[in-house]
Amino acid sequence: MPDSTIRKSIKDQIRPFPRVATYPTSWAGALTFQQIYDDLAHYVTNVMKGKGIHRTNYLPDCIQHGFMALWLELSENKDFLAQKTRQQVVFFILARCKISTLRYYDDKFDSLEALMSYDWRNTWDEQTITGFAAPSGWWNSVEQWATWATDIDIRIDVEQIMRKLAEKYADSFKHLVALYAVTTQVTRKNAAALAGVTPWNWHKTYAEPMLQEVRYEFAQVFLERHSYTLPEQQPTENRNNGQFTSPYTDWRERYQQGHTEPAEALLAQYRHTVCIAGAIRAQMDGKTYRQAALDIGRNPNTFPKYMKRAARMLSAAYA
């Protein structure tokens, strides 16, 4: 067979890639997922209605869950429908409609409207007070006459405290994470990772002051007398972003004011010592230790000690 004939036969078998994925079915050939949905939705709806699902508002959610399960299956196995009849696919969707899960979550709560419609005494508001349905609940309560109102007042007070703190630290993501962490069961490690700091730094800088402030605010509202105090002013969120913060700051102020001779003399003195000279230059330029280490080809993990030494030497030079 000539080469041209072979090439032509190969080209004739090439088909353009479809812009919309199609899936082979055993009852209607290759269909898109939208066509599959249009073909099966009415059938699925009728079967679900036959099972009693139409008596509630679960039907749209059940159809969505079922078809989502079908789409996930097709994403893994494109030929899934080629091995199933139309009826089998419908019952595949029905078996994954999550009706039991939806009913379980709804059964955990009472509908206020339902109680209003079924209670001829018109006392539905009292029957929805959880925790005080039995007489023992009232007798064991500290408040004998307005337990529900007291419970609501406490909830409102707690919400106001949390809103006050959230508004105070609205511009600081790390403080908001700290507020969430001290009022929930989030671990220190996970909270620190979310805030982008080390666990120890997180605990001492953000978690402890926030816990102290939360205790103070709650004591102010719920206790007549207390000994809780507010923490010192919380640090701002944008602390340094990796730039080394030196305890020796006087020399930098003088250097920025134009008094550069001591720093330049110190740099000239150590010009043959690569790491020290690089650290001094980085301190003068205000670079991070990481950038300073990369500029001279050194390991950033071991360079902070040179930055600290350079800061001490510069401070002594300006003393």
C-alpha positions as a Markdown table, in Angstrom:
| # | Residue | x | y | z |
|---|---|---|---|---|
| 1 | Met | 0.0 | 0.0 | 0.0 |
| 2 | Pro | 1.5 | 3.4 | -1.0 |
| 3 | Asp | 2.4 | 5.9 | 1.7 |
| 4 | Ser | -0.1 | 8.4 | 0.4 |
| 5 | Thr | -2.9 | 5.9 | 0.8 |
| 6 | Ile | -1.9 | 5.1 | 4.4 |
| 7 | Arg | -1.7 | 8.8 | 5.3 |
| 8 | Lys | -5.1 | 9.4 | 3.8 |
| 9 | Ser | -6.7 | 6.5 | 5.7 |
| 10 | Ile | -5.2 | 7.9 | 8.9 |
| 11 | Lys | -6.5 | 11.4 | 8.2 |
| 12 | Asp | -9.9 | 10.1 | 7.5 |
| 13 | Gln | -10.1 | 8.5 | 10.9 |
| 14 | Ile | -9.2 | 11.8 | 12.7 |
| 15 | Arg | -12.2 | 13.6 | 14.2 |
| 16 | Pro | -12.1 | 17.1 | 15.7 |
| 17 | Phe | -12.1 | 17.2 | 19.5 |
| 18 | Pro | -15.6 | 18.1 | 20.7 |
| 19 | Arg | -15.8 | 21.4 | 22.6 |
| 20 | Val | -18.4 | 19.8 | 24.9 |
| 21 | Ala | -17.7 | 16.4 | 26.4 |
| 22 | Thr | -19.9 | 13.5 | 25.2 |
| 23 | Tyr | -20.5 | 10.2 | 26.9 |
| 24 | Pro | -21.6 | 7.0 | 25.2 |
| 25 | Thr | -25.0 | 5.6 | 26.4 |
| 26 | Ser | -26.6 | 2.3 | 25.8 |
| 27 | Trp | -30.0 | 3.8 | 24.8 |
| 28 | Ala | -29.3 | 7.0 | 22.8 |
| 29 | Gly | -25.6 | 6.9 | 21.6 |
| 30 | Ala | -23.2 | 9.7 | 22.6 |
| 31 | Leu | -24.8 | 12.5 | 24.6 |
| 32 | Thr | -23.6 | 15.6 | 26.4 |
| 33 | Phe | -24.3 | 15.8 | 30.1 |
| 34 | Gln | -26.9 | 18.4 | 29.5 |
| 35 | Gln | -28.7 | 16.0 | 27.0 |
| 36 | Ile | -28.4 | 13.2 | 29.6 |
| 37 | Tyr | -30.0 | 15.5 | 32.2 |
| 38 | Asp | -32.8 | 16.5 | 29.9 |
| 39 | Asp | -33.4 | 12.9 | 29.0 |
| 40 | Leu | -33.5 | 11.6 | 32.6 |
| 41 | Ala | -34.7 | 14.4 | 34.7 |
| 42 | His | -38.4 | 13.8 | 34.1 |
| 43 | Tyr | -38.0 | 10.1 | 34.7 |
| 44 | Val | -36.0 | 10.7 | 37.9 |
| 45 | Thr | -38.6 | 13.2 | 39.1 |
| 46 | Asn | -41.4 | 10.7 | 38.6 |
| 47 | Val | -39.6 | 8.0 | 40.5 |
| 48 | Met | -38.7 | 10.3 | 43.4 |
| 49 | Lys | -42.4 | 11.4 | 43.6 |
| 50 | Gly | -43.3 | 7.7 | 43.7 |
| 51 | Lys | -41.1 | 7.3 | 46.7 |
| 52 | Gly | -42.8 | 10.2 | 48.5 |
| 53 | Ile | -40.1 | 12.8 | 48.1 |
| 54 | His | -42.5 | 15.3 | 46.4 |
| 55 | Arg | -44.3 | 15.8 | 49.7 |
| 56 | Thr | -41.5 | 17.9 | 51.0 |
| 57 | Asn | -39.2 | 20.6 | 49.6 |
| 58 | Tyr | -36.4 | 18.1 | 49.1 |
| 59 | Leu | -37.1 | 17.3 | 45.4 |
| 60 | Pro | -34.8 | 19.9 | 43.8 |
| 61 | Asp | -31.9 | 19.2 | 46.2 |
| 62 | Cys | -32.3 | 15.5 | 45.7 |
| 63 | Ile | -32.2 | 15.8 | 41.9 |
| 64 | Gln | -29.1 | 18.0 | 42.1 |
| 65 | His | -27.3 | 15.6 | 44.5 |
| 66 | Gly | -28.1 | 12.6 | 42.3 |
| 67 | Phe | -27.0 | 14.2 | 39.0 |
| 68 | Met | -23.8 | 15.5 | 40.7 |
| 69 | Ala | -23.0 | 11.9 | 41.7 |
| 70 | Leu | -23.6 | 10.8 | 38.2 |
| 71 | Trp | -21.3 | 13.6 | 36.8 |
| 72 | Leu | -18.5 | 12.6 | 39.2 |
| 73 | Glu | -18.8 | 9.0 | 38.1 |
| 74 | Leu | -18.6 | 10.0 | 34.5 |
| 75 | Ser | -15.6 | 12.1 | 35.2 |
| 76 | Glu | -13.8 | 9.0 | 36.4 |
| 77 | Asn | -15.3 | 6.5 | 33.9 |
| 78 | Lys | -16.5 | 8.0 | 30.6 |
| 79 | Asp | -18.0 | 4.7 | 29.4 |
| 80 | Phe | -20.1 | 4.3 | 32.6 |
| 81 | Leu | -23.4 | 4.8 | 30.8 |
| 82 | Ala | -22.5 | 2.4 | 28.0 |
| 83 | Gln | -22.7 | -0.4 | 30.5 |
| 84 | Lys | -26.1 | 0.6 | 32.1 |
| 85 | Thr | -29.7 | 0.7 | 30.9 |
| 86 | Arg | -31.7 | 3.9 | 31.3 |
| 87 | Gln | -33.6 | 2.4 | 34.2 |
| 88 | Gln | -30.4 | 1.4 | 36.0 |
| 89 | Val | -29.0 | 5.0 | 35.6 |
| 90 | Val | -32.2 | 6.4 | 37.1 |
| 91 | Phe | -32.0 | 4.3 | 40.1 |
| 92 | Phe | -28.3 | 5.1 | 40.4 |
| 93 | Ile | -29.3 | 8.7 | 40.7 |
| 94 | Leu | -32.1 | 7.9 | 43.2 |
| 95 | Ala | -29.7 | 5.9 | 45.4 |
| 96 | Arg | -27.4 | 9.0 | 45.7 |
| 97 | Cys | -30.0 | 11.7 | 46.2 |
| 98 | Lys | -29.1 | 12.0 | 49.9 |
| 99 | Ile | -32.8 | 12.2 | 51.0 |
| 100 | Ser | -31.9 | 10.5 | 54.4 |
| 101 | Thr | -29.2 | 13.1 | 55.1 |
| 102 | Leu | -31.5 | 16.0 | 54.3 |
| 103 | Arg | -34.2 | 14.6 | 56.5 |
| 104 | Tyr | -31.7 | 14.0 | 59.3 |
| 105 | Tyr | -30.5 | 17.6 | 59.4 |
| 106 | Asp | -34.1 | 19.0 | 59.2 |
| 107 | Asp | -35.2 | 16.7 | 62.1 |
| 108 | Lys | -32.6 | 18.4 | 64.3 |
| 109 | Phe | -34.7 | 21.6 | 64.3 |
| 110 | Asp | -38.3 | 22.6 | 64.9 |
| 111 | Ser | -40.2 | 24.7 | 62.4 |
| 112 | Leu | -41.7 | 27.7 | 64.1 |
| 113 | Glu | -44.4 | 28.0 | 61.4 |
| 114 | Ala | -45.4 | 24.4 | 61.9 |
| 115 | Leu | -45.8 | 24.9 | 65.6 |
| 116 | Met | -47.9 | 28.0 | 65.0 |
| 117 | Ser | -50.2 | 26.1 | 62.7 |
| 118 | Tyr | -50.7 | 23.1 | 64.9 |
| 119 | Asp | -50.9 | 24.7 | 68.3 |
| 120 | Trp | -54.5 | 25.8 | 69.0 |
| 121 | Arg | -53.5 | 27.4 | 72.4 |
| 122 | Asn | -51.2 | 29.9 | 70.5 |
| 123 | Thr | -48.3 | 29.2 | 72.9 |
| 124 | Trp | -45.9 | 28.2 | 70.2 |
| 125 | Asp | -43.2 | 30.7 | 71.3 |
| 126 | Glu | -43.0 | 29.1 | 74.8 |
| 127 | Gln | -42.8 | 25.6 | 73.3 |
| 128 | Thr | -39.7 | 26.5 | 71.2 |
| 129 | Ile | -37.7 | 27.4 | 74.3 |
| 130 | Thr | -35.1 | 24.6 | 74.3 |
| 131 | Gly | -33.9 | 23.2 | 77.6 |
| 132 | Phe | -37.1 | 24.2 | 79.6 |
| 133 | Ala | -39.7 | 21.9 | 78.1 |
| 134 | Ala | -40.0 | 19.8 | 81.2 |
| 135 | Pro | -41.0 | 21.3 | 84.6 |
| 136 | Ser | -37.7 | 20.1 | 86.1 |
| 137 | Gly | -36.0 | 22.5 | 83.7 |
| 138 | Trp | -37.8 | 25.5 | 85.2 |
| 139 | Trp | -37.2 | 24.3 | 88.8 |
| 140 | Asn | -33.5 | 23.7 | 88.3 |
| 141 | Ser | -33.0 | 27.1 | 86.7 |
| 142 | Val | -31.6 | 30.0 | 88.7 |
| 143 | Glu | -34.0 | 32.4 | 87.1 |
| 144 | Gln | -37.6 | 31.3 | 88.1 |
| 145 | Trp | -39.7 | 33.7 | 86.1 |
| 146 | Ala | -37.9 | 34.8 | 83.0 |
| 147 | Thr | -35.5 | 32.0 | 82.1 |
| 148 | Trp | -36.0 | 32.4 | 78.3 |
| 149 | Ala | -35.6 | 36.2 | 78.5 |
| 150 | Thr | -32.5 | 35.9 | 80.6 |
| 151 | Asp | -31.0 | 33.4 | 78.1 |
| 152 | Ile | -31.7 | 35.7 | 75.3 |
| 153 | Asp | -30.2 | 38.7 | 77.2 |
| 154 | Ile | -27.0 | 36.7 | 77.7 |
| 155 | Arg | -26.8 | 35.8 | 74.1 |
| 156 | Ile | -27.2 | 39.4 | 73.1 |
| 157 | Asp | -24.5 | 40.5 | 75.5 |
| 158 | Val | -22.1 | 37.9 | 74.2 |
| 159 | Glu | -22.8 | 38.9 | 70.6 |
| 160 | Gln | -22.2 | 42.6 | 71.4 |
| 161 | Ile | -18.8 | 41.7 | 73.1 |
| 162 | Met | -17.7 | 39.7 | 70.0 |
| 163 | Arg | -18.9 | 42.4 | 67.6 |
| 164 | Lys | -17.0 | 45.1 | 69.6 |
| 165 | Leu | -13.7 | 43.1 | 69.4 |
| 166 | Ala | -14.2 | 42.2 | 65.8 |
| 167 | Glu | -14.8 | 45.8 | 64.8 |
| 168 | Lys | -11.8 | 46.9 | 66.9 |
| 169 | Tyr | -9.5 | 44.5 | 65.0 |
| 170 | Ala | -11.2 | 44.5 | 61.6 |
| 171 | Asp | -8.1 | 45.7 | 59.8 |
| 172 | Ser | -5.8 | 43.1 | 61.4 |
| 173 | Phe | -6.2 | 39.5 | 60.1 |
| 174 | Lys | -3.9 | 38.0 | 62.7 |
| 175 | His | -5.9 | 39.5 | 65.5 |
| 176 | Leu | -9.2 | 38.3 | 64.0 |
| 177 | Val | -7.7 | 34.8 | 63.8 |
| 178 | Ala | -6.6 | 35.2 | 67.5 |
| 179 | Leu | -10.1 | 36.2 | 68.5 |
| 180 | Tyr | -11.5 | 33.1 | 66.7 |
| 181 | Ala | -8.9 | 30.8 | 68.2 |
| 182 | Val | -9.4 | 31.8 | 71.8 |
| 183 | Thr | -13.2 | 31.4 | 71.5 |
| 184 | Thr | -13.1 | 28.0 | 69.7 |
| 185 | Gln | -11.2 | 24.8 | 69.9 |
| 186 | Val | -8.7 | 25.7 | 67.1 |
| 187 | Thr | -5.2 | 24.4 | 68.0 |
| 188 | Arg | -2.3 | 26.8 | 68.4 |
| 189 | Lys | -0.4 | 25.1 | 65.6 |
| 190 | Asn | -3.3 | 25.5 | 63.1 |
| 191 | Ala | -4.0 | 29.1 | 64.1 |
| 192 | Ala | -0.4 | 30.0 | 63.8 |
| 193 | Ala | -0.2 | 28.5 | 60.4 |
| 194 | Leu | -3.3 | 30.4 | 59.3 |
| 195 | Ala | -1.8 | 33.7 | 60.6 |
| 196 | Gly | 1.6 | 32.9 | 59.0 |
| 197 | Val | 3.7 | 33.0 | 62.1 |
| 198 | Thr | 5.5 | 30.5 | 64.4 |
| 199 | Pro | 3.4 | 28.8 | 67.1 |
| 200 | Trp | 5.4 | 30.4 | 69.9 |
| 201 | Asn | 5.3 | 33.8 | 68.4 |
| 202 | Trp | 1.6 | 33.4 | 67.8 |
| 203 | His | 0.9 | 32.4 | 71.4 |
| 204 | Lys | 2.9 | 35.2 | 73.0 |
| 205 | Thr | 2.2 | 38.0 | 70.6 |
| 206 | Tyr | -1.4 | 37.4 | 69.7 |
| 207 | Ala | -3.2 | 34.6 | 71.5 |
| 208 | Glu | -2.3 | 35.6 | 75.1 |
| 209 | Pro | -3.1 | 39.3 | 74.8 |
| 210 | Met | -6.4 | 38.5 | 73.0 |
| 211 | Leu | -7.4 | 36.0 | 75.7 |
| 212 | Gln | -6.7 | 38.6 | 78.3 |
| 213 | Glu | -8.8 | 41.2 | 76.5 |
| 214 | Val | -11.7 | 38.7 | 76.0 |
| 215 | Arg | -11.7 | 37.9 | 79.7 |
| 216 | Tyr | -11.7 | 41.6 | 80.6 |
| 217 | Glu | -14.6 | 42.4 | 78.2 |
| 218 | Phe | -16.7 | 39.5 | 79.5 |
| 219 | Ala | -15.9 | 40.4 | 83.1 |
| 220 | Gln | -17.0 | 44.0 | 82.5 |
| 221 | Val | -20.4 | 42.8 | 81.3 |
| 222 | Phe | -21.2 | 39.8 | 83.6 |
| 223 | Leu | -19.4 | 40.5 | 86.8 |
| 224 | Glu | -20.0 | 43.3 | 89.3 |
| 225 | Arg | -16.5 | 43.2 | 90.6 |
| 226 | His | -13.4 | 41.7 | 89.0 |
| 227 | Ser | -9.6 | 42.0 | 88.8 |
| 228 | Tyr | -9.1 | 41.5 | 85.1 |
| 229 | Thr | -7.1 | 44.1 | 83.3 |
| 230 | Leu | -6.6 | 45.0 | 79.7 |
| 231 | Pro | -3.4 | 43.9 | 78.0 |
| 232 | Glu | -0.8 | 46.4 | 76.8 |
| 233 | Gln | -1.4 | 47.8 | 73.3 |
| 234 | Gln | -1.6 | 45.0 | 70.8 |
| 235 | Pro | 1.0 | 45.1 | 68.1 |
| 236 | Thr | 0.1 | 46.0 | 64.6 |
| 237 | Glu | -0.3 | 43.3 | 62.0 |
| 238 | Asn | 2.4 | 44.5 | 59.6 |
| 239 | Arg | 5.3 | 44.1 | 61.9 |
| 240 | Asn | 8.3 | 43.7 | 59.6 |
| 241 | Asn | 7.6 | 41.0 | 57.1 |
| 242 | Gly | 11.0 | 39.3 | 57.4 |
| 243 | Gln | 13.1 | 42.4 | 57.9 |
| 244 | Phe | 15.5 | 42.1 | 60.8 |
| 245 | Thr | 14.4 | 44.4 | 63.7 |
| 246 | Ser | 17.4 | 45.6 | 65.6 |
| 247 | Pro | 17.3 | 46.8 | 69.2 |
| 248 | Tyr | 19.9 | 49.4 | 68.2 |
| 249 | Thr | 17.9 | 52.1 | 66.5 |
| 250 | Asp | 19.8 | 55.3 | 67.4 |
| 251 | Trp | 22.5 | 54.9 | 64.9 |
| 252 | Arg | 20.0 | 54.4 | 62.1 |
| 253 | Glu | 18.2 | 57.6 | 62.9 |
| 254 | Arg | 21.5 | 59.5 | 62.8 |
| 255 | Tyr | 22.6 | 57.7 | 59.6 |
| 256 | Gln | 19.3 | 58.7 | 57.9 |
| 257 | Gln | 19.8 | 62.3 | 59.0 |
| 258 | Gly | 23.0 | 62.4 | 56.9 |
| 259 | His | 25.7 | 61.4 | 59.5 |
| 260 | Thr | 27.1 | 58.6 | 57.4 |
| 261 | Glu | 30.9 | 58.8 | 58.2 |
| 262 | Pro | 31.0 | 56.2 | 61.1 |
| 263 | Ala | 29.0 | 53.7 | 59.1 |
| 264 | Glu | 31.2 | 54.1 | 55.9 |
| 265 | Ala | 34.4 | 53.9 | 58.0 |
| 266 | Leu | 33.2 | 50.7 | 59.6 |
| 267 | Leu | 32.3 | 49.3 | 56.2 |
| 268 | Ala | 35.7 | 50.1 | 54.9 |
| 269 | Gln | 37.4 | 48.5 | 57.9 |
| 270 | Tyr | 35.6 | 45.2 | 57.2 |
| 271 | Arg | 35.6 | 45.3 | 53.4 |
| 272 | His | 37.7 | 42.1 | 53.2 |
| 273 | Thr | 35.3 | 40.2 | 55.4 |
| 274 | Val | 32.5 | 39.2 | 53.1 |
| 275 | Cys | 29.8 | 38.3 | 55.5 |
| 276 | Ile | 30.3 | 41.2 | 57.9 |
| 277 | Ala | 30.7 | 43.7 | 55.1 |
| 278 | Gly | 27.5 | 42.3 | 53.5 |
| 279 | Ala | 25.6 | 42.6 | 56.8 |
| 280 | Ile | 26.8 | 46.1 | 57.4 |
| 281 | Arg | 25.8 | 47.2 | 53.9 |
| 282 | Ala | 22.4 | 45.5 | 54.4 |
| 283 | Gln | 21.9 | 47.3 | 57.7 |
| 284 | Met | 22.7 | 50.6 | 56.0 |
| 285 | Asp | 20.4 | 49.9 | 53.1 |
| 286 | Gly | 17.6 | 48.5 | 55.3 |
| 287 | Lys | 17.5 | 45.1 | 53.5 |
| 288 | Thr | 16.1 | 41.9 | 54.9 |
| 289 | Tyr | 18.6 | 39.3 | 56.1 |
| 290 | Arg | 17.4 | 37.0 | 53.3 |
| 291 | Gln | 18.0 | 39.5 | 50.6 |
| 292 | Ala | 21.4 | 40.4 | 52.1 |
| 293 | Ala | 22.4 | 36.8 | 52.2 |
| 294 | Leu | 21.4 | 36.1 | 48.6 |
| 295 | Asp | 23.2 | 39.3 | 47.4 |
| 296 | Ile | 26.5 | 37.8 | 48.5 |
| 297 | Gly | 25.7 | 34.2 | 47.8 |
| 298 | Arg | 25.3 | 33.0 | 51.4 |
| 299 | Asn | 22.8 | 30.8 | 53.2 |
| 300 | Pro | 19.8 | 32.9 | 54.4 |
| 301 | Asn | 19.2 | 30.5 | 57.4 |
| 302 | Thr | 22.6 | 31.3 | 58.9 |
| 303 | Phe | 22.8 | 35.0 | 58.0 |
| 304 | Pro | 20.8 | 36.6 | 60.9 |
| 305 | Lys | 23.8 | 36.3 | 63.3 |
| 306 | Tyr | 25.8 | 38.5 | 60.9 |
| 307 | Met | 23.0 | 41.0 | 60.8 |
| 308 | Lys | 22.9 | 41.1 | 64.6 |
| 309 | Arg | 26.6 | 41.5 | 64.9 |
| 310 | Ala | 26.6 | 44.3 | 62.3 |
| 311 | Ala | 23.8 | 46.1 | 64.2 |
| 312 | Arg | 25.9 | 46.0 | 67.4 |
| 313 | Met | 29.0 | 47.2 | 65.6 |
| 314 | Leu | 27.1 | 50.1 | 64.0 |
| 315 | Ser | 25.6 | 51.1 | 67.3 |
| 316 | Ala | 29.0 | 51.1 | 68.9 |
| 317 | Ala | 30.5 | 53.2 | 66.0 |
| 318 | Tyr | 27.8 | 55.8 | 66.5 |
| 319 | Ala | 28.1 | 55.8 | 70.3 |
